[in-house]
Amino acid sequence: MRQAVSMVAHLGFRLRALPSALSRSLSSAQDVLHRTPLYDFHLAHGGKMVAFAGWSLPVQYQDSHMDLHLHTRQHCSLFDVSHMLQTKIFGSDRVKLMESLVVGDIAELRPNQNKVRELQNKGSDVGLEVVDNALLALQGPTAAQVLQAGVAHDLRKLPFMTSAVMEVFGVAGCRVTRCGYTGEDGMEISVPAPGAVRLATAFLENPEVKLAGLAARDSLRLEAGLCLYGNDIDEHTTPVEGSLSWTLGKRRRAAMDFPGAEVIVPQLKGKVQRRRVGLMCEGAPMRAHSPILNVEGTRIGTVTSGCPSPCLKKNVAMGYVPLEYSRPGTPLLVEVRRKQQMAVVSKMPFVPTNYYTLK
């Protein structure tokens, strides 16, 4: 069974969706790896396949990482994210299940088979179904224009974080969700596995579209200030510490009925010791696990993700520092290759996002 991951990006992060600066989980070993329905398609198009989280996925294609990153920002790219688990949660107690897992007003599905059984054992009416579909992400400023040519649905009426089921370039039963992991306008398309290659082929017939892989996806999400689960946030991180307080539903804040409320609510009132911040520096790129120091040279935190920004031509990163060092503009030091270099706390996203919202 695929690793449990929500299809939706509303909370600003993905569960082990991508590697941080491709520094872990990537190898050339292809044995005993799961393959997406597009595996042969990737090979036919020059995809360099790597092992990631038990799957064989393309890290890049014949174009360079830099070229594909910038192409996504200027046009649009197609990503295969079929390793992401897709599920349906059903039953009259489905809301109870979802709100037992997340802090928002049903903002994200994070399936947990054990939690389903627990609720069922208590007499709750809830079930979980794994959907065996491929998942394609079309991302970039021209994504809607490209997709509109293949659907009858008026995409101008499909704003960020909404979805609809439609036929896409002749493939029936596709669910199109306006979301993504790049900071650009775009869609994630859940497509029945037998139609995945047909759909990907149709997209590539448009010169606006190029195939992109894990390398570009990682640098794009970092420029957009989006978290990678396991690096930038994990089960020990609260939404307040992770600078994700916006995910907390207003109703649930008042009711204090969400997981971890007894810890999180006091943090909302200012009682938080550390925060996730953006960092910028020149010189060698900051990478995950690089120490963060104050200007006196005392270690105060750690970089969680970092890479050179193809758009800004500067090094960007995120990491955790004590609250008193979290204000944008605060000068700090980072240690890279055992050498200290100047850094500054910066606002995120580093590159402005372009999500489509109805005016």
Number of C-alpha atoms within 10 A of each C-alpha: 8 15 15 19 20 20 24 22 20 16 20 18 21 21 21 19 23 26 23 28 21 18 11 12 13 18 13 11 12 16 10 10 15 18 15 21 20 22 17 12 15 21 13 9 11 14 21 16 23 21 20 26 19 18 19 24 28 23 22 22 20 12 14 12 20 15 12 25 25 17 20 27 21 14 18 30 29 23 21 26 22 26 25 20 22 24 19 12 19 14 13 12 16 20 14 15 26 22 20 15 17 20 26 20 16 16 18 20 21 21 23 14 12 9 15 19 15 12 18 14 10 8 10 17 16 19 18 16 12 14 12 16 23 25 28 21 26 32 29 27 21 20 23 21 12 21 21 15 13 16 15 12 16 9 15 11 10 19 17 19 17 13 16 15 15 17 17 23 20 14 17 13 15 22 19 25 23 27 27 25 29 27 24 27 25 29 27 26 29 24 25 18 16 13 19 24 18 14 18 20 12 16 23 15 11 12 10 18 22 20 25 30 25 26 22 27 26 27 28 25 23 30 28 21 27 22 29 24 17 16 19 20 20 14 7 6 13 19 20 25 23 18 14 16 17 12 18 20 17 13 11 15 16 9 10 15 14 19 13 13 16 11 13 22 16 12 17 14 9 10 13 16 13 21 24 26 26 26 29 26 21 15 12 15 19 30 26 20 16 21 21 26 22 18 15 8 13 11 15 16 21 20 25 23 29 26 23 24 21 18 15 11 9 15 21 29 30 29 27 22 23 15 16 10 19 20 15 14 14 15 18 22 23 29 22 17 11 9 9 15 18 16 26 21 22 21 16 21 15 19 19 12 15 16 19 18 13 9 4
